[in-house]
């Protein structure tokens, strides 16, 4: 089953209000009509509503970099799925390595968020990936397997239509280092097999798995051409409209 490419920009804690408006304008100009690739951006929370207005009428989807699993109440500093939907978000990135390793989120916490996002009608990009020392210790597959397994605990087969997985080796994020095509393909293939074991062959074939970690226009083609790589989750290079568009073009050019 051919899977439609899905390329998402994770802006992290970057841009001022003015920069964010200019970046969005550049993206809408270059990519607003692209229909053969699914495109998405995740700006900082405080700019979501403004960016939402700018991307309205374009094909660029708006999403958030995180959320909380309760509806409302005394959760200082948190944001609910309903709030995200209210300002035009349709997806949320969960389990990003910076949430796991800088903020300290566990697989179990991430799972609660995944379940709530799906229940409330957001699609999810669930990010997974090993640390450098885990790769060096030969633990990559075990670590990623656990993150996928626990992250998806309780997610039904029908709900999997709303889940994209993103493999992001932590040592390749923001470092300029990229997994080699063989390293990326190996882990992506393992994840797809795992989805098949957890669900069924049809779900495994339909689930998109993005690669993330220093993806840029110059290396996007070789990564996006891999059998089990169905898109990219882009950090640094998503902060320049030209670079993000270059990655999208590289994907569109894959034969
Ligand atoms: P990077 O970040 O492209 O800057 O390496 C990717 C990510 O963290 O999603």
Boltz pocket constraint, residues with backbone or C-beta under 6 A from the ligand:
constraints:
  - pocket:
      binder: B
      contacts: [[A, 10], [A, 168], [A, 172], [A, 173], [A, 174], [A, 175], [A, 212], [A, 213], [A, 214], [A, 215], [A, 233], [A, 234], [A, 235], [A, 236], [A, 237]]
      max_distance: 6.0
